[in-house]
Amino acid sequence: MSSQYIETHVKCPFYISIDGRTIKCEGPFKKSKACLSFKDDTSTTNVLEKYCFDNYETCPQYIACNSKYK
């Protein structure tokens, strides 16, 4: 999956970028970044499709990040 394809489909406001099998998101602390690394491409794609593209409000990373804005 190309990063250009991914960038056009991501809806999560905390998503930063993807680098291979690592999804980079805003972290739960002020001025922090979280790097979510996966063992294989399938796992990375599954997380992107399940959370980053559509249901980001149910993502554990989103929930952690969003708590700092409440």
C-alpha positions in Angstrom: 0.0 0.0 0.0 1.6 3.3 -1.1 1.9 6.1 1.4 0.1 8.4 -1.1 -2.9 6.1 -1.0 -2.8 6.0 2.8 -2.6 9.8 3.1 -5.7 10.3 1.1 -7.7 7.8 3.2 -6.7 8.6 6.8 -9.3 10.5 8.8 -7.7 10.3 12.2 -6.7 13.8 13.4 -3.8 12.3 15.4 -2.1 10.5 12.5 1.2 12.0 11.4 2.8 9.6 8.9 3.7 6.0 8.0 7.2 4.7 7.5 7.2 1.0 6.4 5.5 -0.9 9.2 5.5 2.0 11.6 2.5 4.3 12.0 3.4 7.6 13.6 0.7 9.4 15.6 0.5 12.3 18.1 1.4 11.0 21.5 -0.7 11.3 24.7 1.7 13.8 26.3 2.3 17.4 25.3 4.8 17.6 22.4 5.1 13.8 22.1 4.8 11.3 19.2 3.9 7.7 19.3 5.4 5.2 16.9 3.3 2.0 16.5 5.5 -0.7 14.9 4.1 -3.9 13.5 5.8 -7.2 12.7 4.3 -7.5 9.2 2.6 -5.6 6.5 -0.8 -7.3 7.0 -0.9 -6.2 10.7 0.0 -2.6 9.7 -2.7 -2.6 6.9 -5.3 -4.0 9.3 -4.8 -1.2 11.8 -4.8 1.4 9.2 -8.1 0.1 7.7 -9.7 -0.6 11.1 -8.8 2.6 12.9 -7.0 5.3 10.8 -9.3 5.2 7.8 -12.7 5.1 9.5 -13.3 4.2 13.2 -10.5 6.3 14.7 -12.6 7.2 17.7 -12.4 3.6 18.9 -8.6 3.4 18.5 -6.7 3.0 21.8 -4.1 5.5 20.6 -6.8 8.0 19.6 -8.5 7.6 23.1 -5.1 8.2 24.8 -4.3 11.3 22.8 -7.8 12.7 23.0 -7.8 12.6 26.8 -5.2 15.4 26.9 -7.7 17.7 25.3 -10.5 17.1 27.7 
